[in-house]
Amino acid sequence: MSKVRVAVIGVGHLGKFHAKKFAEIPSAELLAIVDINPERIKEALNLLQDRENSLKVFTDYRKVIPLVDAVSIATPTITHYEIAKKFLEADKAVFLEKPLAHDLKLAEELVEISTKRNLPFQIGYIERFQVPVKKLLQSVKEPLFIEAHRLSSFAERNLDIDVVLDLMIHDLDLALLLKKHKKVEFIHAVGAPLFTNLPDIVNARVVFEDGTTCNFTASRISLNKQRKFRVFSKGTYYVVDTIEKSYLEVKVDLQNREYKLDKKYFPESDPLKEELELFIKSIVNGNRVEVSGEEAIKSLELAFKVKNQVEENLKKFL
């Protein structure tokens, strides 16, 4: 196969960087960008100055369907189902930013279509491609307690979904991976809206059937940004910080009551480029995609259970 012809649908906060990374991948040809907002198109073109003259620009995503082999979709979640379905039904490979869809049944339908047509369908869980996270997933064997803080300041984006689907879903996904998708036995979740009509801050306690307990906090109304994921196991605990791209392993010397710290930094890692490169490789080589729709459904199911708990508890205050 010659270069994979790619279009990026939605070139806002994240989509414009999708376009930039595709332009850097030798086996991909960034053919077009699509957005309904002229200002976002302009920002993306500024980021792609060396490609500006060769790029096609559209406001209607349907016009690129016959022109490309694959598409990357970074539009608001409410539009994921409609757009992804159009491309899958046209037998195009699809990279779709998380969450899969705003409705679980619609997400399942997308997965079913991609499976029946044997199409590469990769979901954008960028945290899986952070080097510190990969090291964590390789190192942890028996997690006893998991704690995550994913905090951001308020931004005018992703406001069609609450903070569970927007931010917390990354940490739910990592916890499921660490627990090898064991059954969740108990969930208690609370949250509150502040700047939007949907919960902007949520805390969830999730307990797996073997007793492993997780405490997740996600906020998009914080004064400070934080991306920390901690795992405690017998004799060792681990801290991943994906803002400073660090991995900390703390071993406990019980005899001397001392800690032994091993901290590493990975400043050169480029998780977005890596996940998009693997998507292109899945098309060229026929490899299985790195984060499949079937996998993404599992974290989406858990996210909806947390969401439902938050909504039930909010009713008590209405």
C-alpha positions as CSV (number, residue, x, y, z in Angstrom):
1,M,0.0,0.0,0.0
2,S,1.2,3.5,-0.8
3,K,0.8,6.3,1.7
4,V,-2.4,6.2,3.7
5,R,-4.6,9.2,2.7
6,V,-5.9,10.8,5.9
7,A,-8.4,13.6,6.8
8,V,-8.8,15.1,10.3
9,I,-12.4,15.9,11.2
10,G,-12.5,18.7,13.8
11,V,-9.3,20.8,14.2
12,G,-10.0,22.4,17.6
13,H,-7.9,22.1,20.7
14,L,-6.8,18.5,20.0
15,G,-7.6,17.9,16.4
16,K,-5.1,20.5,15.1
17,F,-2.4,18.5,16.7
18,H,-3.7,15.3,15.1
19,A,-3.2,17.1,11.8
20,K,0.3,18.2,12.7
21,K,1.4,14.6,13.8
22,F,-0.1,13.0,10.7
23,A,1.9,15.4,8.6
24,E,5.1,14.1,10.3
25,I,4.3,10.4,9.7
26,P,6.1,9.2,6.6
27,S,3.5,6.5,5.7
28,A,0.6,8.9,6.0
29,E,-0.5,11.7,3.6
30,L,-2.5,14.4,5.3
31,L,-4.9,15.1,2.6
32,A,-7.6,17.3,4.2
33,I,-8.8,19.0,7.3
34,V,-12.5,19.6,8.2
35,D,-14.2,22.0,10.6
36,I,-17.3,24.1,10.6
37,N,-15.4,27.0,12.3
38,P,-13.2,29.1,10.1
39,E,-11.1,30.3,13.0
40,R,-10.2,26.8,13.9
41,I,-9.3,26.1,10.3
42,K,-7.1,29.2,10.3
43,E,-5.3,28.0,13.5
44,A,-4.7,24.6,12.1
45,L,-3.3,26.0,8.9
46,N,-0.9,28.2,10.9
47,L,0.3,25.1,12.6
48,L,0.8,23.4,9.3
49,Q,2.5,26.2,7.4
50,D,4.7,24.0,5.3
51,R,1.6,22.0,4.2
52,E,-0.8,24.9,3.8
53,N,-0.8,24.9,0.0
54,S,-1.3,21.2,-0.5
55,L,-4.1,20.7,2.0
56,K,-7.7,20.5,1.1
57,V,-10.1,22.3,3.4
58,F,-13.8,21.4,4.0
59,T,-16.6,22.4,6.3
60,D,-18.6,19.3,5.4
61,Y,-17.0,16.0,6.5
62,R,-19.1,14.0,4.0
63,K,-17.1,15.5,1.1
64,V,-13.9,13.8,2.1
65,I,-15.3,10.3,2.3
66,P,-14.5,9.4,-1.3
67,L,-11.0,11.0,-1.1
68,V,-9.4,9.2,1.9
69,D,-8.4,5.8,3.2
70,A,-8.7,6.8,6.9
71,V,-10.0,9.5,9.1
72,S,-9.3,10.9,12.5
73,I,-12.3,12.3,14.4
74,A,-11.8,14.9,17.1
75,T,-15.2,16.6,17.2
76,P,-17.6,17.0,20.1
77,T,-18.7,13.7,21.6
78,I,-22.3,14.2,20.7
79,T,-21.2,14.0,17.0
80,H,-19.0,10.9,17.2
81,Y,-21.6,8.4,16.4
82,E,-23.0,10.1,13.3
83,I,-19.6,10.9,11.8
84,A,-17.8,7.6,12.6
85,K,-20.7,5.6,11.3
86,K,-20.6,7.4,7.9
87,F,-16.9,6.5,7.5
88,L,-17.1,3.0,8.8
89,E,-20.1,2.3,6.4
90,A,-17.9,3.6,3.6
91,D,-15.2,1.0,4.6
92,K,-12.7,3.6,5.9
93,A,-10.4,3.1,8.8
94,V,-11.3,5.3,11.8
95,F,-9.4,6.8,14.6
96,L,-11.9,8.2,17.1
97,E,-11.1,10.3,20.1
98,K,-12.5,9.1,23.4
99,P,-15.2,8.7,24.6
100,L,-16.6,6.4,21.9
101,A,-20.0,8.0,22.0
102,H,-22.4,9.9,24.3
103,D,-24.6,6.8,24.5
104,L,-23.6,3.2,25.2
105,K,-25.8,1.5,22.7
106,L,-24.6,3.8,19.9
107,A,-21.0,3.1,20.9
108,E,-21.8,-0.7,20.7
109,E,-23.3,-0.2,17.2
110,L,-20.1,1.5,16.0
111,V,-18.0,-1.4,17.3
112,E,-20.3,-3.9,15.7
113,I,-20.0,-2.2,12.3
114,S,-16.2,-2.0,12.4
115,T,-16.0,-5.7,13.5
116,K,-18.4,-6.9,10.7
117,R,-16.4,-5.0,8.1
118,N,-13.0,-5.9,9.6
119,L,-12.0,-2.3,9.7
120,P,-9.2,-0.7,11.9
121,F,-11.2,1.2,14.5
122,Q,-8.9,2.8,17.2
123,I,-10.0,4.9,20.1
124,G,-7.9,7.7,21.4
125,Y,-6.8,6.8,24.9
126,I,-3.7,8.9,24.9
127,E,-2.6,8.1,28.4
128,R,-1.9,4.5,27.5
129,F,0.9,5.8,25.3
130,Q,2.6,7.9,28.0
131,V,6.0,6.2,28.7
132,P,5.5,6.5,32.5
133,V,2.1,4.8,32.2
134,K,3.5,2.0,30.1
135,K,6.2,1.4,32.7
136,L,3.5,1.4,35.4
137,L,1.4,-1.2,33.6
138,Q,4.5,-3.4,33.2
139,S,5.6,-3.1,36.8
140,V,2.5,-3.4,38.9
141,K,1.5,-7.0,39.6
142,E,-1.1,-7.0,42.4
143,P,-2.6,-3.5,43.1
144,L,-4.3,-3.1,46.5
145,F,-5.3,0.5,46.3
146,I,-5.4,2.9,43.3
147,E,-5.8,6.7,43.6
148,A,-6.1,9.2,40.7
149,H,-6.3,13.0,40.5
150,R,-7.1,14.4,37.1
151,L,-7.7,18.2,37.5
152,S,-7.9,21.0,35.0
153,S,-9.0,24.6,34.9
154,F,-12.2,25.5,33.1
155,A,-12.1,25.6,29.3
156,E,-14.8,26.2,26.7
157,R,-14.5,22.7,25.2
158,N,-16.0,19.2,25.8
159,L,-19.0,20.9,27.4
160,D,-21.4,18.5,25.8
161,I,-20.3,15.8,28.3
162,D,-19.6,15.8,32.0
163,V,-16.2,15.4,33.7
164,V,-16.5,11.6,34.0
165,L,-16.6,11.1,30.2
166,D,-14.3,14.1,29.6
167,L,-11.5,13.3,32.1
168,M,-12.1,10.5,34.6
169,I,-12.6,7.9,31.8
170,H,-8.8,7.8,31.3
171,D,-8.2,6.7,34.9
172,L,-11.1,4.2,34.8
173,D,-9.5,2.7,31.7
174,L,-6.0,2.4,33.4
175,A,-7.6,0.8,36.5
176,L,-9.4,-1.7,34.4
177,L,-6.1,-2.6,32.6
178,L,-4.3,-3.0,36.0
179,K,-7.1,-5.2,37.3
180,K,-7.2,-7.2,34.0
181,H,-10.9,-6.2,33.7
182,K,-12.0,-7.9,36.8
183,K,-15.6,-7.4,37.9
184,V,-16.5,-4.2,39.7
185,E,-18.5,-4.9,42.8
186,F,-19.3,-1.5,44.3
187,I,-19.4,2.1,43.1
188,H,-20.2,5.3,45.1
189,A,-19.8,8.6,43.2
190,V,-20.7,12.2,44.0
191,G,-20.3,15.3,42.0
192,A,-21.5,18.8,41.3
193,P,-22.0,21.2,38.4
194,L,-20.5,24.6,38.7
195,F,-19.8,26.3,35.3
196,T,-22.1,24.0,33.3
197,N,-25.3,22.1,33.7
198,L,-23.3,18.8,34.0
199,P,-21.1,17.6,36.8
200,D,-17.8,19.5,36.6
201,I,-16.2,17.8,39.6
202,V,-16.7,14.2,40.6
203,N,-15.2,11.8,43.2
204,A,-15.8,8.1,42.7
205,R,-15.0,5.1,44.9
206,V,-14.8,1.9,42.9
207,V,-14.2,-1.5,44.5
208,F,-13.3,-4.6,42.5
209,E,-14.6,-8.0,43.5
210,D,-11.3,-9.0,45.0
211,G,-11.3,-6.0,47.3
212,T,-9.0,-3.7,45.4
213,T,-10.3,-0.2,46.1
214,C,-9.9,2.9,43.8
215,N,-10.5,6.5,44.6
216,F,-10.9,8.8,41.5
217,T,-11.1,12.6,41.5
218,A,-11.7,14.5,38.3
219,S,-12.3,18.2,38.0
220,R,-12.4,20.7,35.2
221,I,-12.9,23.7,37.6
222,S,-9.6,23.4,39.4
223,L,-7.2,26.4,39.8
224,N,-4.2,24.0,39.2
225,K,-3.7,21.3,36.6
226,Q,-2.9,17.8,37.9
227,R,-2.5,14.4,36.3
228,K,-1.4,11.9,39.0
229,F,-2.1,8.2,39.2
230,R,-0.9,6.3,42.2
231,V,-0.9,2.5,42.8
232,F,-0.2,0.9,46.1
233,S,0.8,-2.8,46.3
234,K,2.5,-4.9,49.0
235,G,5.9,-3.3,49.8
236,T,5.9,-0.8,46.9
237,Y,3.9,2.1,45.7
238,Y,4.1,3.9,42.3
239,V,3.3,7.4,41.2
240,V,2.9,8.5,37.6
241,D,2.7,12.2,36.7
242,T,1.9,12.7,33.1
243,I,2.3,16.5,33.2
244,E,5.9,16.2,34.3
245,K,6.2,12.9,32.5
246,S,7.7,11.1,35.5
247,Y,7.6,7.7,37.0
248,L,8.3,7.2,40.7
249,E,8.7,3.8,42.4
250,V,8.9,3.7,46.2
251,K,10.0,0.5,47.8
252,V,9.5,0.1,51.6
253,D,12.4,-1.5,53.6
254,L,10.4,-2.9,56.5
255,Q,13.4,-4.0,58.5
256,N,15.0,-0.5,58.6
257,R,11.7,1.5,58.2
258,E,13.1,3.3,55.2
259,Y,11.9,4.2,51.7
260,K,14.0,3.6,48.6
261,L,13.0,6.0,45.8
262,D,13.6,5.5,42.1
263,K,12.3,8.4,39.9
264,K,12.7,8.7,36.2
265,Y,11.7,11.3,33.7
266,F,10.7,10.9,30.1
267,P,10.6,14.4,28.6
268,E,11.0,13.3,25.0
269,S,7.9,11.0,24.8
270,D,5.3,11.9,22.2
271,P,2.2,9.8,23.1
272,L,-0.1,11.4,20.5
273,K,2.3,10.8,17.6
274,E,2.9,7.2,18.8
275,E,-0.8,6.3,18.9
276,L,-1.4,7.8,15.5
277,E,1.6,6.0,14.0
278,L,0.3,2.7,15.3
279,F,-3.1,3.5,13.8
280,I,-1.5,4.0,10.4
281,K,0.6,0.8,10.9
282,S,-2.6,-1.1,11.5
283,I,-3.8,-0.1,8.1
284,V,-0.6,-0.7,6.2
285,N,0.4,-4.0,7.9
286,G,-3.0,-5.3,8.9
287,N,-2.0,-5.2,12.6
288,R,-4.6,-5.2,15.3
289,V,-5.2,-1.6,16.5
290,E,-3.7,-0.7,19.9
291,V,-6.9,0.4,21.6
292,S,-9.9,-1.3,19.9
293,G,-13.5,-0.4,20.1
294,E,-14.2,-3.6,22.1
295,E,-11.7,-2.5,24.8
296,A,-13.0,1.1,24.8
297,I,-16.5,-0.2,25.5
298,K,-15.4,-1.6,28.8
299,S,-14.2,1.7,30.2
300,L,-17.2,3.5,28.7
301,E,-19.5,1.0,30.6
302,L,-17.8,1.8,33.9
303,A,-17.9,5.5,33.1
304,F,-21.6,5.4,32.6
305,K,-22.1,3.5,35.9
306,V,-20.2,6.2,37.7
307,K,-22.1,8.9,35.8
308,N,-25.4,7.3,36.8
309,Q,-24.4,7.2,40.5
310,V,-23.4,10.9,40.4
311,E,-26.8,11.8,38.8
312,E,-28.7,9.8,41.4
313,N,-26.9,11.5,44.3
314,L,-27.4,14.9,42.8
315,K,-31.2,14.4,42.8
316,K,-31.1,14.5,46.6
317,F,-30.1,18.2,46.4
318,L,-32.6,19.3,43.7
